Amino acid sequence: MNAFLTVEDAAKRFSPGITFGDKVATWLGVQKPPRSVHAVDGVNLTIARGEVVGLVGESGCGKSTLGRMIAGIHVPTEGRILLDDAPVMSDGVRPRKITTRVQMVFQDPFASLDPRMRIVDTVSEGPIAHGLTTRANAADYTRRSLEAVGLDPDFATRYPHQFSGGQRQRIAIARALAMQPDLIVCDEPVASLDVSIQAQIINLLMKLRKELNLTLLFISHDLSVVRHLCDRVAIMYLGRIVEEGATDEVYATPQHPYTQALLDSVPKLEIDDDIDVVFKPIEGELPSPQNPPPGCHFHARCPVALEKCKSVRPALVTTGIGRRAACHLVPALETAC
């Protein structure tokens, strides 16, 4: 697979600000160890041109942070992210060409749109700044962008509060498309929408992907949506990719215990004599990213953990054609762990 986007050993740590407790400790002369949040911890990922890759995991696992790093919003603490072998961020600055090539659609469409700006100004602001259109042609450019996402072009003169949630998300997608990107990072774009509207947005993304040969990184916690939309899926746990592969294969034969636990945690209806709801939530709590456990991050919640899982970090190894997993129980393709 020829990589269009390459994530190499990317890590992101956030240092929280000084708290009242820190001030008291300083006043008392107590030395407190430095704290940092390990949001992303050594991620390697590749995406081919025209591919749709799903990124799945529990809330707080670092999905959105990784997406923002790929989009050039966050600067990696370690590692690098390349688009066609060119860095997405260089010395903490996103190159001008990369700005137009990578765009992002956020989870909350209302929060991502300026309530004081008309839709024509919201959609055309970026293209004007980057020379993709002129102020004289901004209205026509916006109308074409709105038509591409199934909205009435006459909506261009309205404000965000005059639209429904689904319409606002279409506007957010139109704003991203107006920059003529090669890659769009979708950060749970349907999570806040009704089920019927979710289906419309998913169908729109599939249509645009086919027509424009778009590459998508689709971040979601909805396993059914990912299965319907994505070619490949990467499972993320506490800042690390623990499994990756073709969507149908990962869902059919999960190799990492966390992937299996995620699939088991989705409520299902089993019809025998009666209708029973089968629901098996993942036991235990997600560890704090400020103090992640050593070894395999999942070992404290894993029902099949080995002793070495508590101290030795499993490598993300090739386990089949297009399959990778990070588990001591899963043999590598050529050499057993």
C-alpha positions as CSV (number, residue, x, y, z in Angstrom):
1,M,0.0,0.0,0.0
2,N,1.4,3.4,-1.0
3,A,1.0,5.7,1.9
4,F,-0.6,9.0,1.3
5,L,-0.6,10.0,5.0
6,T,2.1,8.6,7.3
7,V,2.1,8.9,11.1
8,E,5.5,7.9,12.6
9,D,5.9,7.4,16.3
10,A,3.6,10.4,17.0
11,A,3.1,11.4,20.6
12,K,1.4,14.3,22.3
13,R,1.6,15.3,26.0
14,F,-0.2,18.2,27.5
15,S,1.2,19.9,30.6
16,P,-1.7,21.2,32.8
17,G,-1.4,24.7,34.3
18,I,-0.5,25.6,37.8
19,T,-3.2,24.7,40.3
20,F,-4.0,26.0,43.7
21,G,-2.6,22.8,45.1
22,D,0.7,23.4,43.3
23,K,0.9,26.9,44.8
24,V,0.3,25.6,48.3
25,A,3.0,22.9,47.7
26,T,5.4,25.5,46.6
27,W,4.6,27.7,49.6
28,L,5.2,24.7,51.9
29,G,8.4,23.9,50.1
30,V,7.2,20.5,48.8
31,Q,8.6,19.4,45.5
32,K,5.8,17.9,43.4
33,P,6.8,15.7,40.4
34,P,5.9,17.3,37.0
35,R,2.6,16.2,35.6
36,S,1.6,15.7,32.0
37,V,-1.3,14.1,30.2
38,H,-0.2,11.4,27.8
39,A,-2.9,11.9,25.2
40,V,-1.2,10.1,22.3
41,D,1.7,7.6,23.0
42,G,3.8,6.5,20.0
43,V,1.2,6.0,17.2
44,N,2.1,4.6,13.8
45,L,-0.5,4.7,11.1
46,T,-0.7,4.9,7.3
47,I,-3.6,5.9,5.0
48,A,-3.6,5.4,1.3
49,R,-5.0,8.0,-1.1
50,G,-8.8,7.6,-1.5
51,E,-9.1,5.3,1.5
52,V,-11.5,5.8,4.4
53,V,-10.0,4.7,7.8
54,G,-12.0,4.6,11.0
55,L,-10.4,5.4,14.3
56,V,-12.3,3.8,17.2
57,G,-12.0,3.8,21.0
58,E,-13.5,4.8,24.3
59,S,-13.9,8.5,25.2
60,G,-10.5,9.8,26.4
61,C,-8.4,7.4,24.4
62,G,-6.8,10.2,22.3
63,K,-8.7,9.8,19.1
64,S,-9.5,13.5,18.7
65,T,-6.0,14.6,19.7
66,L,-4.5,12.4,17.0
67,G,-7.0,13.8,14.5
68,R,-6.1,17.3,15.4
69,M,-2.4,16.5,15.1
70,I,-3.0,15.1,11.6
71,A,-5.0,18.2,10.7
72,G,-2.1,20.4,11.9
73,I,-4.0,21.9,14.9
74,H,-1.8,20.3,17.5
75,V,2.0,20.0,17.3
76,P,3.3,16.5,18.0
77,T,5.5,16.3,21.2
78,E,7.4,13.5,19.5
79,G,7.4,11.8,16.1
80,R,6.2,13.3,12.8
81,I,3.2,13.3,10.5
82,L,3.8,13.3,6.7
83,L,1.4,14.0,3.8
84,D,2.9,12.9,0.5
85,D,6.3,12.8,2.3
86,A,5.9,16.4,3.3
87,P,5.6,17.3,7.1
88,V,2.1,18.5,8.1
89,M,3.9,20.6,10.8
90,S,7.3,22.2,10.4
91,D,8.8,24.0,13.4
92,G,5.3,24.2,14.9
93,V,3.9,25.9,11.8
94,R,1.6,24.3,9.2
95,P,2.9,25.0,5.7
96,R,0.6,27.0,3.6
97,K,0.1,24.3,1.0
98,I,-0.8,21.7,3.7
99,T,-3.4,24.1,5.1
100,T,-5.6,23.6,2.0
101,R,-4.9,19.9,1.6
102,V,-6.0,18.8,5.1
103,Q,-9.3,20.0,6.5
104,M,-11.4,18.9,9.6
105,V,-15.1,18.5,10.4
106,F,-15.8,18.8,14.1
107,Q,-18.3,17.0,16.3
108,D,-20.4,20.0,17.3
109,P,-21.4,21.9,14.1
110,F,-22.9,24.8,16.0
111,A,-19.7,25.3,18.1
112,S,-17.5,25.1,15.0
113,L,-19.5,27.9,13.1
114,D,-19.2,31.6,14.0
115,P,-22.7,32.6,15.0
116,R,-22.0,36.2,13.9
117,M,-21.0,35.3,10.3
118,R,-23.2,34.6,7.4
119,I,-22.7,31.2,5.7
120,V,-21.3,32.9,2.6
121,D,-18.6,34.5,4.8
122,T,-17.9,31.3,6.7
123,V,-17.5,29.1,3.6
124,S,-15.6,31.6,1.5
125,E,-13.2,33.0,4.1
126,G,-10.6,30.3,3.7
127,P,-10.7,30.0,-0.1
128,I,-10.3,33.8,-0.4
129,A,-7.3,33.8,1.9
130,H,-5.6,31.0,0.0
131,G,-6.4,32.3,-3.5
132,L,-8.9,29.6,-4.4
133,T,-11.5,32.3,-5.3
134,T,-11.9,36.1,-5.2
135,R,-14.2,38.3,-3.1
136,A,-16.1,39.1,-6.3
137,N,-16.8,35.4,-7.0
138,A,-17.2,34.4,-3.3
139,A,-21.0,34.2,-3.5
140,D,-21.0,31.9,-6.5
141,Y,-18.2,29.8,-5.0
142,T,-20.2,29.4,-1.8
143,R,-23.4,28.5,-3.7
144,R,-21.6,25.7,-5.5
145,S,-20.2,24.4,-2.2
146,L,-23.6,24.3,-0.7
147,E,-25.1,22.5,-3.7
148,A,-22.4,19.9,-3.4
149,V,-23.6,19.0,0.1
150,G,-27.3,19.0,-0.8
151,L,-28.2,22.5,0.6
152,D,-30.2,25.2,-1.1
153,P,-27.7,27.8,-2.4
154,D,-30.0,30.6,-1.2
155,F,-29.1,29.6,2.4
156,A,-25.8,31.4,1.9
157,T,-27.2,34.7,3.3
158,R,-28.4,33.1,6.5
159,Y,-26.7,32.6,9.9
160,P,-25.9,29.3,11.7
161,H,-28.8,29.7,14.3
162,Q,-31.3,29.5,11.5
163,F,-30.4,25.9,10.6
164,S,-31.0,22.4,12.2
165,G,-28.1,20.3,13.5
166,G,-28.0,18.2,10.3
167,Q,-28.0,21.3,8.1
168,R,-25.2,22.9,10.2
169,Q,-23.1,19.8,9.8
170,R,-23.6,20.0,6.0
171,I,-22.4,23.6,6.1
172,A,-19.3,22.5,8.1
173,I,-18.6,19.8,5.4
174,A,-19.2,22.5,2.7
175,R,-16.7,24.7,4.4
176,A,-14.1,21.9,4.4
177,L,-14.8,21.0,0.7
178,A,-14.4,24.7,-0.3
179,M,-10.7,24.4,0.5
180,Q,-10.4,21.7,-2.1
181,P,-8.7,19.3,0.3
182,D,-7.2,15.9,-0.3
183,L,-7.8,14.6,3.2
184,I,-10.7,15.4,5.6
185,V,-10.5,14.5,9.3
186,C,-14.0,13.8,10.5
187,D,-14.1,14.0,14.3
188,E,-17.3,12.2,15.3
189,P,-19.3,14.3,12.8
190,V,-22.6,12.4,13.4
191,A,-22.4,11.8,17.2
192,S,-24.7,14.7,18.1
193,L,-27.3,14.1,15.4
194,D,-30.5,12.1,15.3
195,V,-30.2,8.6,13.8
196,S,-32.1,9.5,10.6
197,I,-29.9,12.6,10.1
198,Q,-26.8,10.5,10.8
199,A,-27.7,8.2,7.9
200,Q,-28.0,11.2,5.6
201,I,-24.6,12.6,6.6
202,I,-22.9,9.2,6.2
203,N,-24.5,8.8,2.8
204,L,-23.3,12.3,1.9
205,L,-19.7,11.5,2.9
206,M,-19.8,8.3,0.9
207,K,-21.1,10.1,-2.2
208,L,-18.4,12.9,-1.9
209,R,-15.7,10.3,-1.3
210,K,-16.6,8.6,-4.6
211,E,-17.1,11.7,-6.6
212,L,-14.0,13.6,-5.4
213,N,-11.7,10.7,-4.5
214,L,-11.4,12.1,-1.0
215,T,-9.3,10.5,1.7
216,L,-11.1,10.3,5.1
217,L,-10.0,9.7,8.6
218,F,-13.3,9.0,10.4
219,I,-13.1,9.2,14.2
220,S,-16.1,7.6,16.0
221,H,-17.2,5.6,18.9
222,D,-20.1,4.1,16.9
223,L,-19.0,0.7,15.7
224,S,-21.9,0.2,13.3
225,V,-21.2,3.5,11.5
226,V,-17.5,2.7,11.1
227,R,-18.4,-0.8,9.7
228,H,-20.7,0.8,7.1
229,L,-18.4,3.6,6.0
230,C,-14.7,2.6,6.5
231,D,-12.4,0.4,4.5
232,R,-10.0,-0.1,7.4
233,V,-10.3,0.5,11.1
234,A,-7.7,1.3,13.8
235,I,-8.6,0.5,17.4
236,M,-7.1,3.0,19.9
237,Y,-6.7,2.5,23.7
238,L,-5.2,5.1,26.0
239,G,-3.1,6.8,23.4
240,R,-2.0,3.7,21.5
241,I,-3.2,1.8,18.4
242,V,-3.8,-1.8,19.6
243,E,-5.2,-3.3,16.4
244,E,-5.6,-2.4,12.8
245,G,-6.9,-4.1,9.7
246,A,-9.7,-4.3,7.1
247,T,-13.0,-3.4,8.8
248,D,-14.8,-6.6,7.9
249,E,-11.9,-8.8,9.1
250,V,-11.4,-6.9,12.4
251,Y,-15.1,-7.2,13.2
252,A,-15.3,-10.8,12.2
253,T,-12.0,-12.0,13.9
254,P,-10.8,-9.5,16.5
255,Q,-7.3,-10.3,17.7
256,H,-6.8,-7.9,20.6
257,P,-8.8,-8.5,23.8
258,Y,-9.8,-4.8,23.8
259,T,-11.3,-5.0,20.3
260,Q,-13.3,-8.1,21.4
261,A,-14.4,-6.2,24.5
262,L,-15.6,-3.2,22.4
263,L,-17.6,-5.4,20.1
264,D,-19.1,-7.3,23.1
265,S,-20.1,-4.0,24.7
266,V,-22.5,-3.1,21.9
267,P,-26.1,-4.1,23.0
268,K,-27.6,-6.8,20.8
269,L,-31.0,-8.4,20.5
270,E,-31.0,-12.2,20.6
271,I,-34.3,-13.9,19.7
272,D,-34.9,-17.3,21.1
273,D,-38.0,-18.0,23.0
274,D,-38.0,-14.4,24.3
275,I,-36.2,-11.2,23.3
276,D,-33.2,-10.6,25.4
277,V,-30.8,-7.7,25.3
278,V,-27.2,-9.0,25.4
279,F,-24.9,-6.3,26.9
280,K,-21.4,-7.0,28.3
281,P,-19.7,-3.7,29.3
282,I,-16.0,-3.6,29.6
283,E,-15.0,-4.1,33.2
284,G,-13.0,-1.6,35.2
285,E,-12.2,2.0,34.6
286,L,-10.1,3.7,31.9
287,P,-6.8,4.5,33.6
288,S,-5.7,8.1,33.9
289,P,-3.7,9.4,31.0
290,Q,-1.7,11.4,33.6
291,N,-0.4,8.1,35.1
292,P,-0.8,5.4,32.4
293,P,0.0,1.8,33.6
294,P,3.3,0.2,32.5
295,G,3.4,-2.6,30.0
296,C,0.2,-3.1,28.1
297,H,-2.1,-0.2,29.0
298,F,-5.1,-2.6,28.9
299,H,-3.7,-5.3,31.2
300,A,-5.7,-4.2,34.3
301,R,-9.0,-4.7,32.5
302,C,-7.9,-7.6,30.3
303,P,-9.5,-11.0,31.2
304,V,-6.6,-13.0,29.6
305,A,-3.6,-10.8,30.7
306,L,-0.2,-12.5,31.2
307,E,2.3,-11.6,33.9
308,K,4.6,-9.9,31.4
309,C,1.6,-7.7,30.2
310,K,2.1,-5.8,33.4
311,S,5.6,-4.7,32.6
312,V,6.4,-5.3,28.9
313,R,4.8,-3.1,26.2
314,P,3.6,-5.3,23.3
315,A,4.8,-4.2,19.9
316,L,2.2,-3.5,17.1
317,V,3.2,-6.4,14.9
318,T,2.0,-7.8,11.6
319,T,-0.4,-10.7,12.2
320,G,-1.7,-11.2,8.7
321,I,-2.2,-9.5,5.3
322,G,-3.1,-6.0,6.3
323,R,-3.6,-6.9,9.9
324,R,-1.6,-5.6,12.9
325,A,-2.1,-6.1,16.6
326,A,-0.3,-5.2,19.9
327,C,-0.8,-8.2,22.2
328,H,1.5,-10.8,23.7
329,L,-1.0,-13.5,23.0
330,V,-1.2,-12.8,19.3
331,P,1.7,-14.3,17.2
332,A,3.4,-12.2,14.6
333,L,3.2,-13.3,11.0
334,E,6.7,-14.8,10.9
335,T,7.9,-15.2,14.5
336,A,5.8,-16.0,17.5
337,C,5.8,-13.5,20.4
